[in-house]
Amino acid sequence: MFDERNIKQTRLLVIRLEHLSVDSVWAHRASGLRGSLLHIMEKYEIDGTLDHPEKLDELMNMGYYILEQAIKIPHKKR
């Protein structure tokens, strides 16, 4: 069931993906994923339906995977 908790979690994931360092290869991968998540959220907010909840689960899992990989990359010292 898709509920308010899922909406908040999806929004938080989108924000976190948006803040990945632009120098990271993972930021590029995250951009398309963010677009897909935003598209699903917009549709849900407009008509209250979620056509494919399993698709949202898959995208969320991919988003968390990207975040995990992005934090494993050593940061460059300036």
C-alpha positions as CSV (number, residue, x, y, z in Angstrom):
1,M,0.0,0.0,0.0
2,F,1.3,3.4,-1.0
3,D,0.7,5.9,1.8
4,E,1.9,9.2,3.2
5,R,5.0,7.6,4.7
6,N,6.0,6.3,1.2
7,I,5.5,9.8,-0.2
8,K,7.8,11.3,2.4
9,Q,10.4,8.6,1.9
10,T,10.3,9.1,-1.8
11,R,10.7,12.9,-1.5
12,L,13.6,12.5,0.9
13,L,15.4,10.0,-1.5
14,V,14.9,12.5,-4.4
15,I,16.5,15.3,-2.3
16,R,19.4,13.1,-1.2
17,L,20.1,12.0,-4.8
18,E,20.0,15.6,-5.9
19,H,22.7,16.5,-3.5
20,L,25.3,14.0,-4.7
21,S,28.6,15.6,-5.8
22,V,28.5,16.6,-9.4
23,D,32.0,15.1,-9.7
24,S,30.6,11.7,-8.9
25,V,29.8,9.2,-11.6
26,W,26.9,8.2,-9.4
27,A,25.4,11.7,-9.7
28,H,24.9,11.2,-13.4
29,R,23.2,7.9,-12.8
30,A,21.0,9.4,-10.1
31,S,19.7,12.1,-12.4
32,G,17.6,9.8,-14.6
33,L,16.4,7.9,-11.5
34,R,15.3,11.2,-9.9
35,G,13.3,12.1,-13.0
36,S,11.5,8.8,-12.9
37,L,10.7,9.1,-9.2
38,L,9.5,12.7,-9.7
39,H,7.3,11.6,-12.6
40,I,5.6,8.9,-10.4
41,M,5.2,11.3,-7.6
42,E,3.6,14.0,-9.8
43,K,1.1,11.5,-11.2
44,Y,0.3,10.3,-7.7
45,E,-0.2,13.9,-6.4
46,I,-2.4,14.8,-9.4
47,D,-4.8,11.8,-9.4
48,G,-4.0,9.8,-6.3
49,T,-3.2,6.7,-8.2
50,L,0.0,4.6,-8.5
51,D,-0.2,2.4,-11.6
52,H,2.8,0.2,-10.8
53,P,3.8,0.1,-7.1
54,E,6.4,-2.5,-7.9
55,K,8.1,0.0,-10.2
56,L,8.3,2.5,-7.4
57,D,9.8,-0.1,-5.1
58,E,12.4,-1.0,-7.8
59,L,13.3,2.7,-8.3
60,M,13.6,3.3,-4.6
61,N,15.9,0.3,-4.2
62,M,18.0,1.6,-7.1
63,G,18.1,5.0,-5.4
64,Y,19.4,3.6,-2.1
65,Y,21.9,1.5,-3.9
66,I,23.2,4.6,-5.7
67,L,23.5,6.5,-2.4
68,E,25.4,3.6,-0.8
69,Q,27.8,3.5,-3.7
70,A,28.3,7.2,-3.8
71,I,29.4,7.3,-0.1
72,K,32.0,4.6,-0.7
73,I,34.0,6.7,-3.1
74,P,36.9,8.4,-1.3
75,H,36.6,12.2,-1.4
76,K,39.3,14.2,-3.0
77,K,41.3,16.5,-0.7
78,R,41.6,20.1,-2.0
